[in-house]
Amino acid sequence: MLIDWKKFPEVPTGRPGATRRAMSGEKISAVRMKCPADAVFGQSHHHHDNEQLLVIIGGEIHFRVDDDKFTARAGDMVFIPANAVHGATGVGPEGCEYYEIFSPARND
C-alpha cells in the first residue's frame, strides 16, 4: 500500500512550531515530523517500550540517545532501542523533516 501523507491530518506536536502526520498498522506505526528552524525544543528526554527508527529526509536534527549526543542529517537513520532515554534537542538552520517508525505500533 502506498502511503499518501497528505491524506492524514497534520496536527501540532508538544513542541511549539512542529507538526506531525501519523499512521498505524497492527504491528508498526509511522509519523512524519516537520520541525521548522524556529521550533522550540525543551530538554524533554523520554523512553518507551517501542523500538524506534528515525529516517531523516531533510535538514538536520540534534539528538541524544542515552549518553550519545549527535547530529543527524538528510539521508541518515537513527536507531533507538526499546527503553533507551532519548530526545531531540534542536534542529539546524533549515529545520528538519523526518519519519519516526515504531515497533510495536504506537497509537498515540
C-alpha positions as CSV (number, residue, x, y, z in Angstrom):
1,M,0.0,0.0,0.0
2,L,1.3,3.4,-0.9
3,I,1.1,5.9,1.9
4,D,-0.2,9.3,0.8
5,W,0.8,11.5,3.8
6,K,-1.5,14.3,2.6
7,K,-4.5,12.2,3.5
8,F,-3.5,12.1,7.2
9,P,-4.3,15.2,9.2
10,E,-1.3,17.5,10.1
11,V,-1.5,18.3,13.8
12,P,0.7,20.3,16.1
13,T,3.0,18.4,18.4
14,G,4.0,19.2,22.0
15,R,7.0,21.1,20.5
16,P,5.8,24.6,19.5
17,G,6.2,25.1,15.8
18,A,6.4,21.4,14.9
19,T,3.7,19.4,13.1
20,R,3.1,15.7,12.6
21,R,1.1,13.2,10.5
22,A,0.7,9.7,11.8
23,M,-0.5,6.3,10.6
24,S,-0.6,2.9,12.3
25,G,-0.9,-0.7,11.3
26,E,-1.3,-3.7,13.5
27,K,2.4,-4.1,14.4
28,I,4.1,-1.0,13.2
29,S,3.4,2.8,13.2
30,A,4.9,5.7,11.5
31,V,5.0,9.5,12.0
32,R,6.1,12.2,9.5
33,M,7.5,15.1,11.6
34,K,8.3,18.7,10.4
35,C,10.3,20.9,12.7
36,P,10.9,24.5,11.4
37,A,14.2,26.2,12.3
38,D,12.4,28.2,15.0
39,A,10.8,25.2,16.7
40,V,11.1,25.3,20.4
41,F,13.0,22.3,22.0
42,G,12.8,21.7,25.7
43,Q,15.0,19.0,27.2
44,S,12.2,16.5,27.2
45,H,14.0,13.2,27.2
46,H,11.8,10.1,27.5
47,H,11.8,6.4,26.9
48,H,9.2,3.8,25.8
49,D,8.9,0.1,25.2
50,N,8.9,0.5,21.4
51,E,12.0,0.3,19.2
52,Q,12.2,3.4,17.1
53,L,13.8,4.2,13.8
54,L,14.2,7.8,12.5
55,V,14.8,8.4,8.8
56,I,16.0,12.0,8.2
57,I,14.6,13.3,4.9
58,G,15.5,17.0,5.1
59,G,17.6,19.4,7.2
60,E,19.3,18.2,10.4
61,I,18.4,17.4,14.0
62,H,20.4,17.3,17.1
63,F,19.7,14.3,19.2
64,R,20.5,12.3,22.3
65,V,20.2,8.6,22.8
66,D,21.3,7.6,26.3
67,D,24.7,9.2,26.7
68,D,25.4,9.6,23.0
69,K,24.8,13.1,21.5
70,F,25.0,13.6,17.7
71,T,23.6,15.5,14.7
72,A,21.7,13.5,12.1
73,R,21.3,14.9,8.6
74,A,19.2,14.2,5.5
75,G,19.9,10.6,4.4
76,D,20.8,9.4,8.0
77,M,19.0,6.8,10.0
78,V,18.9,6.7,13.8
79,F,18.0,3.6,15.7
80,I,16.7,3.9,19.3
81,P,16.5,0.7,21.3
82,A,13.4,0.0,23.5
83,N,13.7,1.8,26.8
84,A,16.7,4.0,25.8
85,V,16.4,7.5,27.1
86,H,16.3,9.8,24.1
87,G,15.1,13.1,22.7
88,A,15.7,15.8,20.1
89,T,17.5,18.9,21.4
90,G,17.3,21.2,18.3
91,V,17.4,21.4,14.6
92,G,19.7,23.1,12.0
93,P,19.1,26.4,10.2
94,E,16.8,24.7,7.7
95,G,14.8,22.9,10.3
96,C,14.3,19.2,9.9
97,E,11.8,16.7,8.4
98,Y,11.9,13.0,9.3
99,Y,10.0,9.8,9.7
100,E,9.7,8.0,13.0
101,I,8.9,4.3,12.7
102,F,7.8,2.4,15.8
103,S,7.6,-1.3,16.5
104,P,5.4,-2.5,18.1
105,A,2.9,0.1,16.9
106,R,2.2,3.2,19.0
107,N,-1.4,4.5,18.8
108,D,-0.8,7.9,20.5
